[in-house]
């Protein structure tokens, strides 16, 4: 599984010199996505931003470790 790119994606349409459309996709890694979801819950519970950030990243790392075991 690793730390591959994952949704959500944000495509920006570009037009190349040839006139064809090209898409530049910016994505979050799975770690960033999992941490964002965890941080959302932690902030909703009233925890400070600094504490939430540290705990969210740790939670994302633990989740990725567990998923890699499967």
Rosetta constraint file for C-alpha pairs under 8 A:
AtomPair CA 1 CA 64 HARMONIC 7.86 0.50
AtomPair CA 1 CA 67 HARMONIC 7.50 0.50
AtomPair CA 1 CA 68 HARMONIC 5.99 0.50
AtomPair CA 2 CA 64 HARMONIC 7.44 0.50
AtomPair CA 2 CA 68 HARMONIC 7.39 0.50
AtomPair CA 3 CA 29 HARMONIC 5.85 0.50
AtomPair CA 3 CA 30 HARMONIC 5.62 0.50
AtomPair CA 3 CA 31 HARMONIC 6.13 0.50
AtomPair CA 4 CA 29 HARMONIC 5.54 0.50
AtomPair CA 4 CA 30 HARMONIC 6.06 0.50
AtomPair CA 5 CA 27 HARMONIC 5.95 0.50
AtomPair CA 5 CA 28 HARMONIC 5.67 0.50
AtomPair CA 5 CA 29 HARMONIC 4.16 0.50
AtomPair CA 5 CA 30 HARMONIC 5.99 0.50
AtomPair CA 6 CA 27 HARMONIC 6.19 0.50
AtomPair CA 6 CA 28 HARMONIC 5.72 0.50
AtomPair CA 6 CA 29 HARMONIC 5.42 0.50
AtomPair CA 6 CA 30 HARMONIC 5.46 0.50
AtomPair CA 6 CA 33 HARMONIC 7.59 0.50
AtomPair CA 7 CA 27 HARMONIC 6.24 0.50
AtomPair CA 7 CA 28 HARMONIC 6.48 0.50
AtomPair CA 7 CA 33 HARMONIC 7.82 0.50
AtomPair CA 8 CA 27 HARMONIC 6.29 0.50
AtomPair CA 8 CA 28 HARMONIC 6.78 0.50
AtomPair CA 9 CA 25 HARMONIC 6.31 0.50
AtomPair CA 9 CA 26 HARMONIC 5.83 0.50
AtomPair CA 9 CA 27 HARMONIC 4.74 0.50
AtomPair CA 9 CA 28 HARMONIC 7.27 0.50
AtomPair CA 10 CA 25 HARMONIC 5.69 0.50
AtomPair CA 10 CA 26 HARMONIC 5.41 0.50
AtomPair CA 10 CA 27 HARMONIC 6.57 0.50
AtomPair CA 11 CA 23 HARMONIC 5.99 0.50
AtomPair CA 11 CA 24 HARMONIC 5.66 0.50
AtomPair CA 11 CA 25 HARMONIC 4.48 0.50
AtomPair CA 11 CA 26 HARMONIC 6.53 0.50
AtomPair CA 12 CA 23 HARMONIC 5.66 0.50
AtomPair CA 12 CA 24 HARMONIC 5.30 0.50
AtomPair CA 12 CA 25 HARMONIC 6.42 0.50
AtomPair CA 13 CA 21 HARMONIC 6.58 0.50
AtomPair CA 13 CA 22 HARMONIC 5.90 0.50
AtomPair CA 13 CA 23 HARMONIC 4.72 0.50
AtomPair CA 13 CA 24 HARMONIC 6.56 0.50
AtomPair CA 14 CA 21 HARMONIC 5.70 0.50
AtomPair CA 14 CA 22 HARMONIC 5.07 0.50
AtomPair CA 14 CA 23 HARMONIC 5.84 0.50
AtomPair CA 14 CA 24 HARMONIC 7.17 0.50
AtomPair CA 15 CA 19 HARMONIC 5.72 0.50
AtomPair CA 15 CA 20 HARMONIC 5.64 0.50
AtomPair CA 15 CA 21 HARMONIC 4.57 0.50
AtomPair CA 15 CA 22 HARMONIC 5.90 0.50
AtomPair CA 16 CA 20 HARMONIC 5.63 0.50
AtomPair CA 16 CA 21 HARMONIC 6.30 0.50
AtomPair CA 16 CA 22 HARMONIC 6.60 0.50
AtomPair CA 28 CA 32 HARMONIC 5.78 0.50
AtomPair CA 28 CA 33 HARMONIC 5.97 0.50
AtomPair CA 29 CA 33 HARMONIC 6.17 0.50
AtomPair CA 30 CA 34 HARMONIC 5.98 0.50
AtomPair CA 31 CA 35 HARMONIC 6.01 0.50
AtomPair CA 31 CA 57 HARMONIC 7.58 0.50
AtomPair CA 31 CA 60 HARMONIC 5.63 0.50
AtomPair CA 31 CA 61 HARMONIC 6.80 0.50
AtomPair CA 31 CA 64 HARMONIC 7.32 0.50
AtomPair CA 32 CA 36 HARMONIC 6.07 0.50
AtomPair CA 32 CA 57 HARMONIC 7.87 0.50
AtomPair CA 32 CA 60 HARMONIC 7.73 0.50
AtomPair CA 33 CA 37 HARMONIC 6.34 0.50
AtomPair CA 34 CA 38 HARMONIC 6.23 0.50
AtomPair CA 34 CA 56 HARMONIC 7.89 0.50
AtomPair CA 34 CA 59 HARMONIC 7.93 0.50
AtomPair CA 34 CA 60 HARMONIC 5.16 0.50
AtomPair CA 35 CA 39 HARMONIC 5.93 0.50
AtomPair CA 35 CA 53 HARMONIC 7.85 0.50
AtomPair CA 35 CA 56 HARMONIC 4.77 0.50
AtomPair CA 35 CA 57 HARMONIC 5.04 0.50
AtomPair CA 35 CA 58 HARMONIC 7.92 0.50
AtomPair CA 35 CA 59 HARMONIC 6.88 0.50
AtomPair CA 35 CA 60 HARMONIC 5.04 0.50
AtomPair CA 36 CA 40 HARMONIC 6.11 0.50
AtomPair CA 36 CA 56 HARMONIC 7.11 0.50
AtomPair CA 37 CA 41 HARMONIC 6.74 0.50
AtomPair CA 37 CA 56 HARMONIC 7.99 0.50
AtomPair CA 38 CA 42 HARMONIC 6.31 0.50
AtomPair CA 38 CA 56 HARMONIC 5.07 0.50
AtomPair CA 38 CA 59 HARMONIC 7.07 0.50
AtomPair CA 38 CA 60 HARMONIC 7.47 0.50
AtomPair CA 39 CA 43 HARMONIC 5.99 0.50
AtomPair CA 39 CA 52 HARMONIC 5.61 0.50
AtomPair CA 39 CA 53 HARMONIC 6.21 0.50
AtomPair CA 39 CA 55 HARMONIC 7.69 0.50
AtomPair CA 39 CA 56 HARMONIC 5.05 0.50
AtomPair CA 40 CA 44 HARMONIC 6.22 0.50
AtomPair CA 41 CA 45 HARMONIC 6.40 0.50
AtomPair CA 42 CA 46 HARMONIC 6.87 0.50
AtomPair CA 42 CA 47 HARMONIC 5.87 0.50
AtomPair CA 42 CA 52 HARMONIC 5.64 0.50
AtomPair CA 42 CA 56 HARMONIC 7.66 0.50
AtomPair CA 43 CA 47 HARMONIC 5.28 0.50
AtomPair CA 43 CA 48 HARMONIC 6.80 0.50
AtomPair CA 43 CA 49 HARMONIC 6.76 0.50
AtomPair CA 43 CA 52 HARMONIC 6.40 0.50
AtomPair CA 47 CA 51 HARMONIC 6.72 0.50
AtomPair CA 47 CA 52 HARMONIC 6.13 0.50
AtomPair CA 48 CA 52 HARMONIC 5.93 0.50
AtomPair CA 49 CA 53 HARMONIC 6.05 0.50
AtomPair CA 50 CA 54 HARMONIC 6.50 0.50
AtomPair CA 51 CA 55 HARMONIC 6.17 0.50
AtomPair CA 52 CA 56 HARMONIC 5.79 0.50
AtomPair CA 53 CA 57 HARMONIC 6.24 0.50
AtomPair CA 54 CA 58 HARMONIC 6.33 0.50
AtomPair CA 55 CA 59 HARMONIC 6.04 0.50
AtomPair CA 56 CA 60 HARMONIC 6.16 0.50
AtomPair CA 57 CA 61 HARMONIC 6.24 0.50
AtomPair CA 58 CA 62 HARMONIC 6.22 0.50
AtomPair CA 59 CA 63 HARMONIC 6.12 0.50
AtomPair CA 60 CA 64 HARMONIC 6.18 0.50
AtomPair CA 61 CA 65 HARMONIC 6.18 0.50
AtomPair CA 62 CA 66 HARMONIC 6.25 0.50
AtomPair CA 63 CA 67 HARMONIC 6.13 0.50
AtomPair CA 64 CA 68 HARMONIC 6.07 0.50
AtomPair CA 65 CA 69 HARMONIC 6.61 0.50
AtomPair CA 66 CA 70 HARMONIC 7.04 0.50
